[in-house]
Amino acid sequence: MGKHVLVIEDEPNIIEAISFILMRDGWTVDTHSNGHDALDAVAARAPDLVILDVMLPGRSGYDILTDLRAAPETRDLPVLMLTARGQAKDRELAERLGASRFMTKPFSNAEVLDALRALVPS
Amino acid sequence: MPQRQLVGARIRERRMIADLRQSEVARRAGISASYLNLIEHNRRRIGGKLLLDIAQVLGVEPASLSEGAEAALITLLREARAADPMAGAEAEALEDFAGRFPGWARLLAGRHRRAVDLEHTVETLTDRLAHDPHLAAALHDMLSTVTAIRATAGILADTRELEPEWRDRFHRNINEDSARLANSSQALVSYLDAAGETDAALSSPQEELEAFLNAHGYHFDALENLPEGAVGTDRIGAMLEEGQERLHSASAQAMARAYLERYLQDARRLPLRQFIKALRRTGPDPAALSQLLDTDLAAVMRRLATLPEGAGAGPVGMVSCDASGTLILRKPLPGFALPRFGAACPLWPLFQALSRPLSPIRQVVRQSAREGGVFLTYAVAQPCARRGDPLSDPLYEAHMMMLPLDGDAHDKGDPLELGVNCRICPRESCAGRREPSILTDGF
């Protein structure tokens, strides 16, 4: 069984495309589409890695990341942040909050795969 | 209405505000009471020395009794002077200057108005990049759609053996997303095109409302001294119709209606003459007025901020916000800068009031922007509505009134330092800062 990734993203066609790519690459994929209870989803599914969108309904990805880093059990969980804003200050904020990797939309499938493989070597 | 009619009506209005009898004003101005009566009822022309004498008796500036080009010119020159107090323009020579050199005065007033318009446009365009939620949401939506298309197209192009059901599904997704992208890009282009028409598109409903209120000096004589009943609603309807030149959008019309309805309600609770009499006893102190008139502080503050010029309150600024902290009323006060877009400084007593409802705050403040003037503020948060069920928690609104404190005021104490909003505030170490300032961030 492959490594387990949780995709937290609210755009259904992005979820579908990313899920397809990752499953073909051997990952086990779970998805979640709102910010309200994203932390519960992480706790329930215990993924090896999280792909986290910044702008989510209910709660920002930055806030979720802050809570993940504050909890001992998810402090070291690899998190790939996705955002439509690619300014330096957004990247700096993500890094400061503890993002493992930061990727600006739109990205290519190969970029996502490369990032995930680097974060969770098989 | 011809100018002479306005002058007569204004003299009558100011005399009533000053609570003076016709015979008293006439005697002091050296004319008969019957002649003053004819003037007040617009049956005699007035100008020159007699106008100056009557203005002196009423304790107002002659310009405030006249209407038309000259009054507008003097108002603009006064604004120009206020905008640059360091230039030392002599206030007492203002009318003399406008009278003796009308061409130069018009030129100066015109340049001032142009500068204000350009500053307004620059401020709008600068802040738009960071604070236009519609633009930010539209771009985010487009980028998300492009991302979905790119990822899906990548799968279709790069996956050698794709099952027909997956292929069909991704084709359908691309089709949906491309249609969505086409729609959102058209909408964005229309939005940006409209933004080119500066006056229309750069005006939010809030700005339209403020233009309407400014044009009336925030005071509405037509809503004073009205009995209960439909006449008030009719007057408001007529005023909104007359105000269509400034209230372009349906939203601005609705906001203006709500404002005028509350104004009418306040005017009935606190009739103008009674309020001005009380004001003479207490000065512009909302707490004392509230006690004297046995009414709530917010209504008193609103009344103080909407008195006619010359009523004795002096310059009064006012801001109100709803429970989200969004400013819903901004009556400017020279020297106290208000944010045009986005949220205000979180240190304002206005927001402190929201966190302690029904507990009035009296606070001397100094703004770090502009000339750094010192102001006395009063703030309070009061319930304004319930969400249907009478037992539900009320919604609160907060109000803050600002009064200028002159250089010699001994009441200054230790002013609370605050700003306008974070983007243009130089106080780097402020505990309330929520975003970096453009003043310290490379600009």
Chai-1 contact restraints between the chains, C-beta under 6 A:
chainA,res_idxA,chainB,res_idxB,connection_type,confidence,min_distance_angstrom,max_distance_angstrom,comment,restraint_id
A,E11,B,S144,contact,1.0,0.0,6.0,A-B,restraint_1
A,E11,B,A148,contact,1.0,0.0,6.0,A-B,restraint_2
A,N13,B,A148,contact,1.0,0.0,6.0,A-B,restraint_3
A,N13,B,N173,contact,1.0,0.0,6.0,A-B,restraint_4
A,N13,B,D177,contact,1.0,0.0,6.0,A-B,restraint_5
A,I14,B,T147,contact,1.0,0.0,6.0,A-B,restraint_6
A,I14,B,A148,contact,1.0,0.0,6.0,A-B,restraint_7
A,A17,B,A151,contact,1.0,0.0,6.0,A-B,restraint_8
A,A17,B,T152,contact,1.0,0.0,6.0,A-B,restraint_9
A,F20,B,I155,contact,1.0,0.0,6.0,A-B,restraint_10
A,M55,B,H140,contact,1.0,0.0,6.0,A-B,restraint_11
A,A84,B,H140,contact,1.0,0.0,6.0,A-B,restraint_12
A,A84,B,L143,contact,1.0,0.0,6.0,A-B,restraint_13
A,K105,B,L143,contact,1.0,0.0,6.0,A-B,restraint_14
A,K105,B,T147,contact,1.0,0.0,6.0,A-B,restraint_15
A,P106,B,V146,contact,1.0,0.0,6.0,A-B,restraint_16
A,P106,B,T147,contact,1.0,0.0,6.0,A-B,restraint_17
A,P106,B,R150,contact,1.0,0.0,6.0,A-B,restraint_18
A,N109,B,A151,contact,1.0,0.0,6.0,A-B,restraint_19
A,N109,B,G154,contact,1.0,0.0,6.0,A-B,restraint_20
